[in-house]
Amino acid sequence: MTPSTPVKKDIPPAERLIFALDVPDAARARQLVEQLGDTVCFYKLGLEFFLSGSYFELAAELRAAGKKVFADLKFFDIPATVAAAVRQLARQDVQFCTVHGNDSMLRAAVEAKGDMQILAVTALTSLDQGDLDDLGFQCDARTLVLSRARRALELGCDGVVSSGLEVPALRESVDHALITVCPGIRPIRNDEEDDQARVVTPARAIASGADHLVVGRPIRDAADPAAAAQAIQDEILQALQAGA
């Protein structure tokens, strides 16, 4: 595929940051949402919170407050089941939904998505080269991500979830219309234990062409979550202005 001419996506700077609301219950989730206030307007709800029993209730509350919702459930099942799950989720006015599967699963998700946008998971940011070798992939992470991103776009997916490390290569070789959502974002890389093997800073990810950054623990576990989120928002805005 020949990459397209770069396109300027109409994404408000404040929506570039997606906060991963990875907490065990609704009380803690609502506490964080209240603390964050206007510093965050896009929330990722994943598997941990899904099992709390308050997933769709909180999603509705977020939407009523003018927030956007990213349902990170990584659907993986036979195509008919994936399509049914996506069809149900599309009724909830969710912006993004993740699918972690093969071509037939992605195709089924695309056909059932309605107005929701489908993100294909390329390679989990917790995987390093040793993990990929153990899983039987005869290539490095960059090659795997590019291959999966090209297929996802051809199948009609709206974007991919990818480490910021692979974004420069994606922008060089895959259509720029593809939305890139990057987890594994860390404001400052330090020596603390971390289960994300491939991480980048917000500024580097934005400068590389990432559309959205998913940040969880650096905000959630901060002494002042709102201040931590605002610092990342400021870093994103500075990176966007520098690249304008």
Contacts in CASP RR format, 6 or more apart in sequence:
PFRMAT RR
TARGET T0000
AUTHOR 0000-0000-0000
METHOD contacts of the structure
MODEL  1
MTPSTPVKKDIPPAERLIFALDVPDAARARQLVEQLGDTVCFYKLGLEFF
LSGSYFELAAELRAAGKKVFADLKFFDIPATVAAAVRQLARQDVQFCTVH
GNDSMLRAAVEAKGDMQILAVTALTSLDQGDLDDLGFQCDARTLVLSRAR
RALELGCDGVVSSGLEVPALRESVDHALITVCPGIRPIRNDEEDDQARVV
TPARAIASGADHLVVGRPIRDAADPAAAAQAIQDEILQALQAGA
1 150 0 8 1.000
1 153 0 8 1.000
1 154 0 8 1.000
1 173 0 8 1.000
1 174 0 8 1.000
1 175 0 8 1.000
3 171 0 8 1.000
3 172 0 8 1.000
3 173 0 8 1.000
3 174 0 8 1.000
3 175 0 8 1.000
3 176 0 8 1.000
4 175 0 8 1.000
4 176 0 8 1.000
4 177 0 8 1.000
5 176 0 8 1.000
6 171 0 8 1.000
6 176 0 8 1.000
7 176 0 8 1.000
7 177 0 8 1.000
9 179 0 8 1.000
9 211 0 8 1.000
11 211 0 8 1.000
11 212 0 8 1.000
13 233 0 8 1.000
13 236 0 8 1.000
13 237 0 8 1.000
13 240 0 8 1.000
14 41 0 8 1.000
14 233 0 8 1.000
15 41 0 8 1.000
15 42 0 8 1.000
15 68 0 8 1.000
15 212 0 8 1.000
16 206 0 8 1.000
16 211 0 8 1.000
16 212 0 8 1.000
16 213 0 8 1.000
16 236 0 8 1.000
16 240 0 8 1.000
17 40 0 8 1.000
17 42 0 8 1.000
17 202 0 8 1.000
17 212 0 8 1.000
17 213 0 8 1.000
17 215 0 8 1.000
17 229 0 8 1.000
17 232 0 8 1.000
17 233 0 8 1.000
17 236 0 8 1.000
18 42 0 8 1.000
18 43 0 8 1.000
18 44 0 8 1.000
18 70 0 8 1.000
18 181 0 8 1.000
18 212 0 8 1.000
18 213 0 8 1.000
18 214 0 8 1.000
18 215 0 8 1.000
19 32 0 8 1.000
19 36 0 8 1.000
19 40 0 8 1.000
19 42 0 8 1.000
19 43 0 8 1.000
19 44 0 8 1.000
19 214 0 8 1.000
19 215 0 8 1.000
19 216 0 8 1.000
19 219 0 8 1.000
19 220 0 8 1.000
19 229 0 8 1.000
20 44 0 8 1.000
20 46 0 8 1.000
20 72 0 8 1.000
20 183 0 8 1.000
20 214 0 8 1.000
20 215 0 8 1.000
20 216 0 8 1.000
20 220 0 8 1.000
21 29 0 8 1.000
21 32 0 8 1.000
21 33 0 8 1.000
21 43 0 8 1.000
21 44 0 8 1.000
21 45 0 8 1.000
21 46 0 8 1.000
21 49 0 8 1.000
21 220 0 8 1.000
22 44 0 8 1.000
22 46 0 8 1.000
22 48 0 8 1.000
22 49 0 8 1.000
22 216 0 8 1.000
22 217 0 8 1.000
22 220 0 8 1.000
23 29 0 8 1.000
23 32 0 8 1.000
23 48 0 8 1.000
23 49 0 8 1.000
23 220 0 8 1.000
24 48 0 8 1.000
24 49 0 8 1.000
24 52 0 8 1.000
25 52 0 8 1.000
25 54 0 8 1.000
26 52 0 8 1.000
26 53 0 8 1.000
26 54 0 8 1.000
26 57 0 8 1.000
26 58 0 8 1.000
29 49 0 8 1.000
29 52 0 8 1.000
29 54 0 8 1.000
29 58 0 8 1.000
30 58 0 8 1.000
30 61 0 8 1.000
32 220 0 8 1.000
32 225 0 8 1.000
33 40 0 8 1.000
33 43 0 8 1.000
33 61 0 8 1.000
33 62 0 8 1.000
33 65 0 8 1.000
33 67 0 8 1.000
35 225 0 8 1.000
35 226 0 8 1.000
36 219 0 8 1.000
36 225 0 8 1.000
36 226 0 8 1.000
36 229 0 8 1.000
37 226 0 8 1.000
39 226 0 8 1.000
39 229 0 8 1.000
39 230 0 8 1.000
39 233 0 8 1.000
40 67 0 8 1.000
40 219 0 8 1.000
40 229 0 8 1.000
41 66 0 8 1.000
41 67 0 8 1.000
41 68 0 8 1.000
42 67 0 8 1.000
42 68 0 8 1.000
42 69 0 8 1.000
42 70 0 8 1.000
42 95 0 8 1.000
42 212 0 8 1.000
43 62 0 8 1.000
43 67 0 8 1.000
43 68 0 8 1.000
43 69 0 8 1.000
43 70 0 8 1.000
44 70 0 8 1.000
44 72 0 8 1.000
44 214 0 8 1.000
45 55 0 8 1.000
45 58 0 8 1.000
45 59 0 8 1.000
45 69 0 8 1.000
45 70 0 8 1.000
45 71 0 8 1.000
45 72 0 8 1.000
46 71 0 8 1.000
46 72 0 8 1.000
46 73 0 8 1.000
47 72 0 8 1.000
47 73 0 8 1.000
47 74 0 8 1.000
49 55 0 8 1.000
49 58 0 8 1.000
50 73 0 8 1.000
56 92 0 8 1.000
59 69 0 8 1.000
59 71 0 8 1.000
59 92 0 8 1.000
59 94 0 8 1.000
60 92 0 8 1.000
62 68 0 8 1.000
62 69 0 8 1.000
63 69 0 8 1.000
63 93 0 8 1.000
68 95 0 8 1.000
69 92 0 8 1.000
69 93 0 8 1.000
69 94 0 8 1.000
69 95 0 8 1.000
69 96 0 8 1.000
70 94 0 8 1.000
70 95 0 8 1.000
70 96 0 8 1.000
70 97 0 8 1.000
70 181 0 8 1.000
70 214 0 8 1.000
71 89 0 8 1.000
71 92 0 8 1.000
71 94 0 8 1.000
71 96 0 8 1.000
71 97 0 8 1.000
71 98 0 8 1.000
72 96 0 8 1.000
72 98 0 8 1.000
73 85 0 8 1.000
73 89 0 8 1.000
73 97 0 8 1.000
73 98 0 8 1.000
74 98 0 8 1.000
74 99 0 8 1.000
74 100 0 8 1.000
74 121 0 8 1.000
75 82 0 8 1.000
75 85 0 8 1.000
75 86 0 8 1.000
75 97 0 8 1.000
75 98 0 8 1.000
75 99 0 8 1.000
75 100 0 8 1.000
75 101 0 8 1.000
75 105 0 8 1.000
75 109 0 8 1.000
76 82 0 8 1.000
76 99 0 8 1.000
76 100 0 8 1.000
76 101 0 8 1.000
76 105 0 8 1.000
77 85 0 8 1.000
77 105 0 8 1.000
78 105 0 8 1.000
79 104 0 8 1.000
79 105 0 8 1.000
79 107 0 8 1.000
79 108 0 8 1.000
80 108 0 8 1.000
82 99 0 8 1.000
82 105 0 8 1.000
82 108 0 8 1.000
82 109 0 8 1.000
82 112 0 8 1.000
83 108 0 8 1.000
83 109 0 8 1.000
83 111 0 8 1.000
83 112 0 8 1.000
84 112 0 8 1.000
86 97 0 8 1.000
86 99 0 8 1.000
86 108 0 8 1.000
86 109 0 8 1.000
86 112 0 8 1.000
86 113 0 8 1.000
86 116 0 8 1.000
86 118 0 8 1.000
87 112 0 8 1.000
89 97 0 8 1.000
89 116 0 8 1.000
90 97 0 8 1.000
90 112 0 8 1.000
90 113 0 8 1.000
90 114 0 8 1.000
90 115 0 8 1.000
90 116 0 8 1.000
94 116 0 8 1.000
95 116 0 8 1.000
95 117 0 8 1.000
96 116 0 8 1.000
96 117 0 8 1.000
96 118 0 8 1.000
96 119 0 8 1.000
96 158 0 8 1.000
96 181 0 8 1.000
97 109 0 8 1.000
97 113 0 8 1.000
97 116 0 8 1.000
97 117 0 8 1.000
97 118 0 8 1.000
97 119 0 8 1.000
98 118 0 8 1.000
98 119 0 8 1.000
98 120 0 8 1.000
98 121 0 8 1.000
98 161 0 8 1.000
99 105 0 8 1.000
99 106 0 8 1.000
99 109 0 8 1.000
99 118 0 8 1.000
99 119 0 8 1.000
99 120 0 8 1.000
99 121 0 8 1.000
99 157 0 8 1.000
100 120 0 8 1.000
100 121 0 8 1.000
101 120 0 8 1.000
101 121 0 8 1.000
103 151 0 8 1.000
103 155 0 8 1.000
106 118 0 8 1.000
106 120 0 8 1.000
106 151 0 8 1.000
106 152 0 8 1.000
106 155 0 8 1.000
106 156 0 8 1.000
106 157 0 8 1.000
107 155 0 8 1.000
107 156 0 8 1.000
109 118 0 8 1.000
109 157 0 8 1.000
110 118 0 8 1.000
110 155 0 8 1.000
110 156 0 8 1.000
110 157 0 8 1.000
117 158 0 8 1.000
117 159 0 8 1.000
117 179 0 8 1.000
118 156 0 8 1.000
118 157 0 8 1.000
118 158 0 8 1.000
118 159 0 8 1.000
119 157 0 8 1.000
119 158 0 8 1.000
119 159 0 8 1.000
119 160 0 8 1.000
119 161 0 8 1.000
119 179 0 8 1.000
119 181 0 8 1.000
120 148 0 8 1.000
120 149 0 8 1.000
120 151 0 8 1.000
120 152 0 8 1.000
120 155 0 8 1.000
120 157 0 8 1.000
120 159 0 8 1.000
120 160 0 8 1.000
120 161 0 8 1.000
121 160 0 8 1.000
121 161 0 8 1.000
122 144 0 8 1.000
122 145 0 8 1.000
122 148 0 8 1.000
122 149 0 8 1.000
122 152 0 8 1.000
122 160 0 8 1.000
122 161 0 8 1.000
122 162 0 8 1.000
122 166 0 8 1.000
123 132 0 8 1.000
123 141 0 8 1.000
123 144 0 8 1.000
123 145 0 8 1.000
123 148 0 8 1.000
123 162 0 8 1.000
123 163 0 8 1.000
125 163 0 8 1.000
125 183 0 8 1.000
125 184 0 8 1.000
125 196 0 8 1.000
125 197 0 8 1.000
125 198 0 8 1.000
125 199 0 8 1.000
126 195 0 8 1.000
126 196 0 8 1.000
126 197 0 8 1.000
127 135 0 8 1.000
127 141 0 8 1.000
127 197 0 8 1.000
127 198 0 8 1.000
128 141 0 8 1.000
128 197 0 8 1.000
128 198 0 8 1.000
129 140 0 8 1.000
129 141 0 8 1.000
131 197 0 8 1.000
132 139 0 8 1.000
132 140 0 8 1.000
132 141 0 8 1.000
132 144 0 8 1.000
137 144 0 8 1.000
139 147 0 8 1.000
141 163 0 8 1.000
141 165 0 8 1.000
141 166 0 8 1.000
141 198 0 8 1.000
142 165 0 8 1.000
142 166 0 8 1.000
142 169 0 8 1.000
145 160 0 8 1.000
145 162 0 8 1.000
145 163 0 8 1.000
145 166 0 8 1.000
145 169 0 8 1.000
145 170 0 8 1.000
146 166 0 8 1.000
146 169 0 8 1.000
146 170 0 8 1.000
146 173 0 8 1.000
146 174 0 8 1.000
148 160 0 8 1.000
149 159 0 8 1.000
149 160 0 8 1.000
149 162 0 8 1.000
149 170 0 8 1.000
149 174 0 8 1.000
149 178 0 8 1.000
150 173 0 8 1.000
150 174 0 8 1.000
152 159 0 8 1.000
152 160 0 8 1.000
152 178 0 8 1.000
153 159 0 8 1.000
153 174 0 8 1.000
153 175 0 8 1.000
153 177 0 8 1.000
153 178 0 8 1.000
158 178 0 8 1.000
158 179 0 8 1.000
159 178 0 8 1.000
159 179 0 8 1.000
159 180 0 8 1.000
159 181 0 8 1.000
160 170 0 8 1.000
160 178 0 8 1.000
160 179 0 8 1.000
160 180 0 8 1.000
160 181 0 8 1.000
161 181 0 8 1.000
161 182 0 8 1.000
161 183 0 8 1.000
162 170 0 8 1.000
162 180 0 8 1.000
162 181 0 8 1.000
162 182 0 8 1.000
163 182 0 8 1.000
163 183 0 8 1.000
163 184 0 8 1.000
163 198 0 8 1.000
163 199 0 8 1.000
163 200 0 8 1.000
164 180 0 8 1.000
164 182 0 8 1.000
164 184 0 8 1.000
164 185 0 8 1.000
164 198 0 8 1.000
164 200 0 8 1.000
164 204 0 8 1.000
164 205 0 8 1.000
164 208 0 8 1.000
164 210 0 8 1.000
165 198 0 8 1.000
165 200 0 8 1.000
167 180 0 8 1.000
167 182 0 8 1.000
167 205 0 8 1.000
167 208 0 8 1.000
167 209 0 8 1.000
167 210 0 8 1.000
168 208 0 8 1.000
168 209 0 8 1.000
170 178 0 8 1.000
170 180 0 8 1.000
171 180 0 8 1.000
171 208 0 8 1.000
171 209 0 8 1.000
179 211 0 8 1.000
179 212 0 8 1.000
180 209 0 8 1.000
180 210 0 8 1.000
180 211 0 8 1.000
180 212 0 8 1.000
181 210 0 8 1.000
181 211 0 8 1.000
181 212 0 8 1.000
181 213 0 8 1.000
181 214 0 8 1.000
182 200 0 8 1.000
182 205 0 8 1.000
182 210 0 8 1.000
182 212 0 8 1.000
182 213 0 8 1.000
182 214 0 8 1.000
183 196 0 8 1.000
183 214 0 8 1.000
184 196 0 8 1.000
184 198 0 8 1.000
184 199 0 8 1.000
184 200 0 8 1.000
184 214 0 8 1.000
184 215 0 8 1.000
185 199 0 8 1.000
185 200 0 8 1.000
185 201 0 8 1.000
185 202 0 8 1.000
185 205 0 8 1.000
185 213 0 8 1.000
185 214 0 8 1.000
185 215 0 8 1.000
185 218 0 8 1.000
185 232 0 8 1.000
186 194 0 8 1.000
186 196 0 8 1.000
186 199 0 8 1.000
186 200 0 8 1.000
186 201 0 8 1.000
186 218 0 8 1.000
187 201 0 8 1.000
187 202 0 8 1.000
187 215 0 8 1.000
187 218 0 8 1.000
187 228 0 8 1.000
187 231 0 8 1.000
187 232 0 8 1.000
187 235 0 8 1.000
188 201 0 8 1.000
189 199 0 8 1.000
189 201 0 8 1.000
200 208 0 8 1.000
201 235 0 8 1.000
202 213 0 8 1.000
202 215 0 8 1.000
202 232 0 8 1.000
202 235 0 8 1.000
202 236 0 8 1.000
202 239 0 8 1.000
203 235 0 8 1.000
203 236 0 8 1.000
203 238 0 8 1.000
203 239 0 8 1.000
205 213 0 8 1.000
206 213 0 8 1.000
206 236 0 8 1.000
206 239 0 8 1.000
206 240 0 8 1.000
207 239 0 8 1.000
207 242 0 8 1.000
207 243 0 8 1.000
213 232 0 8 1.000
213 236 0 8 1.000
215 229 0 8 1.000
215 232 0 8 1.000
218 228 0 8 1.000
218 232 0 8 1.000
219 225 0 8 1.000
219 228 0 8 1.000
219 229 0 8 1.000
219 232 0 8 1.000
222 228 0 8 1.000
END
